Amino acid sequence: MLVLAGERGGMDALRSREGVASKSDILIEHRPMLDWVLDAVAGSGVAKACTIVGAGETTRAGLGARELPLAISHLPGSDGPAASILSALETGIDYPLLVTTSDHPLLTPQMIRHFVAEAMASGADLSIGLADKPTIEASYPHVSRTYFPVGGRRVSGCNLFFLKSARAGGVIDFWRDAERDRKTPARIAWRFGLLNGLRLIRPGVSFDGVFRILSSRLDCKIAPVILPFAEAAIDVDKPTDLDLVRRILAARAG
């Protein structure tokens, strides 16, 4: 199990407002955000050990002072999530491998178990957690999320990945090279070549068809896992996200 806890460089309005060096240390209901993620992982029963990638000194010190129901280890981060996953794999961490991020405190054991079960059932080398727009807007109609148009559907990422085999490593390598185009899906499509790029971005390609093209081009069976939980797509990237997450977790506690 990997939890990515690195930070992108430069100024960050969220960290500045909360007075922390790392998002992992932001307090929600008097607990660091990373704790919520680790509790969800531990409660799911899918992993007994967890490697945290890219955590700062304050985060590591805080974890060392708490008793956790997981065997925790640490690795330095790299420039971006894909590079951090690849660096972790180079240390000998084996497959299958579940990956999430430290800024996802709304994760629950149920979400994780559902995702892993569907990923295993798909037989895919790489499974990607997604939530579609109707699911999210049914619970949070006024929340702004980033949606990607894929095969006639609009979906949002859930920061959940399941790498079943070494073939997935090639896709993560491609992802690392494409991260600079992450806000422009059409540019990523062109990385697949002229014909496959056109097939990915034209309206007639079905949702499943997009993933068949990706799988063929990258020599790796890639499958989406559509999660029925709106909160699975809500992570903490900006102050308004944090305010929403705090309201949701306060309501759960109440």
TAFENJO-V414747 format. One record per pair of residues at least 24 apart in sequence whose C-alpha atoms are under 8 Angstrom apart, sorted by sequence separation. I is the first residue (numbers start at 0). GAP is how many residues later the second one is. If there is no record, write none. Layout:
BEGIN
I/GAP ; I/GAP
END
This chain:
BEGIN
48/24 ; 50/24 ; 52/24 ; 53/24 ; 130/24 ; 131/24 ; 129/25 ; 130/25 ; 191/25 ; 129/26 ; 130/26 ; 41/27 ; 129/27 ; 130/27 ; 41/28 ; 128/28 ; 129/28 ; 128/29 ; 53/30 ; 128/30 ; 23/31 ; 52/31 ; 128/31 ; 37/32 ; 127/32 ; 128/32 ; 21/33 ; 24/33 ; 127/33 ; 21/34 ; 24/34 ; 126/34 ; 127/34 ; 20/35 ; 23/35 ; 52/35 ; 125/35 ; 126/35 ; 125/36 ; 126/36 ; 21/37 ; 125/37 ; 147/37 ; 124/38 ; 125/38 ; 124/39 ; 125/39 ; 123/40 ; 124/40 ; 124/41 ; 125/41 ; 124/42 ; 125/42 ; 118/43 ; 124/43 ; 119/44 ; 114/45 ; 0/46 ; 115/46 ; 2/47 ; 4/47 ; 5/47 ; 6/47 ; 170/47 ; 0/48 ; 1/48 ; 2/48 ; 3/48 ; 4/48 ; 5/48 ; 169/48 ; 0/49 ; 1/49 ; 2/49 ; 3/49 ; 4/49 ; 5/49 ; 150/49 ; 170/49 ; 0/50 ; 1/50 ; 2/50 ; 3/50 ; 4/50 ; 5/50 ; 169/50 ; 1/51 ; 3/51 ; 151/51 ; 150/52 ; 151/52 ; 166/52 ; 167/52 ; 150/53 ; 151/53 ; 166/53 ; 150/54 ; 151/54 ; 152/54 ; 103/55 ; 150/55 ; 151/55 ; 149/56 ; 150/56 ; 149/57 ; 150/57 ; 100/58 ; 150/58 ; 99/59 ; 100/59 ; 150/59 ; 98/60 ; 99/60 ; 149/60 ; 98/61 ; 99/61 ; 97/62 ; 98/62 ; 97/63 ; 98/63 ; 36/64 ; 43/64 ; 44/64 ; 97/64 ; 98/64 ; 36/65 ; 42/65 ; 43/65 ; 96/65 ; 97/65 ; 36/66 ; 42/66 ; 43/66 ; 45/66 ; 95/66 ; 96/66 ; 36/67 ; 39/67 ; 40/67 ; 41/67 ; 45/67 ; 95/67 ; 96/67 ; 33/68 ; 36/68 ; 39/68 ; 40/68 ; 43/68 ; 44/68 ; 94/68 ; 95/68 ; 32/69 ; 33/69 ; 35/69 ; 36/69 ; 39/69 ; 43/69 ; 94/69 ; 95/69 ; 32/70 ; 33/70 ; 34/70 ; 35/70 ; 36/70 ; 45/70 ; 94/70 ; 5/71 ; 7/71 ; 32/71 ; 33/71 ; 35/71 ; 36/71 ; 40/71 ; 94/71 ; 4/72 ; 5/72 ; 7/72 ; 32/72 ; 39/72 ; 3/73 ; 5/74 ; 157/74 ; 158/74 ; 5/75 ; 157/75 ; 156/76 ; 157/76 ; 3/77 ; 155/77 ; 157/77 ; 23/78 ; 22/79 ; 23/79 ; 3/80 ; 22/80 ; 1/83 ; 85/83 ; 85/86 ; 84/87 ; 85/87 ; 82/89 ; 144/89 ; 81/90 ; 82/90 ; 139/90 ; 81/91 ; 138/91 ; 81/93 ; 82/93 ; 134/93 ; 135/93 ; 136/93 ; 81/94 ; 125/94 ; 127/94 ; 129/94 ; 131/94 ; 134/94 ; 135/94 ; 1/95 ; 3/95 ; 80/95 ; 124/95 ; 125/95 ; 126/95 ; 127/95 ; 128/95 ; 129/95 ; 130/95 ; 134/95 ; 135/95 ; 0/96 ; 1/96 ; 2/96 ; 3/96 ; 4/96 ; 79/96 ; 123/96 ; 124/96 ; 125/96 ; 126/96 ; 127/96 ; 128/96 ; 129/96 ; 130/96 ; 0/97 ; 1/97 ; 2/97 ; 3/97 ; 4/97 ; 81/97 ; 123/97 ; 124/97 ; 125/97 ; 126/97 ; 127/97 ; 128/97 ; 129/97 ; 130/97 ; 135/97 ; 0/98 ; 1/98 ; 2/98 ; 3/98 ; 4/98 ; 123/98 ; 126/98 ; 128/98 ; 130/98 ; 2/99 ; 79/99 ; 123/99 ; 130/99 ; 121/101 ; 130/101 ; 130/102 ; 129/103 ; 118/104 ; 118/106 ; 117/107 ; 114/110 ; 114/112 ; 113/113 ; 110/116 ; 110/118 ; 110/121 ; 106/124 ; 105/125 ; 106/125 ; 105/126 ; 105/128 ; 105/129 ; 103/130 ; 104/130 ; 103/131 ; 102/132 ; 103/132 ; 102/133 ; 102/134 ; 105/139 ; 104/140 ; 105/143 ; 28/217 ; 27/218 ; 28/220 ; 27/221 ; 28/221 ; 16/222 ; 13/223 ; 13/224 ; 12/225 ; 13/225 ; 12/226
END
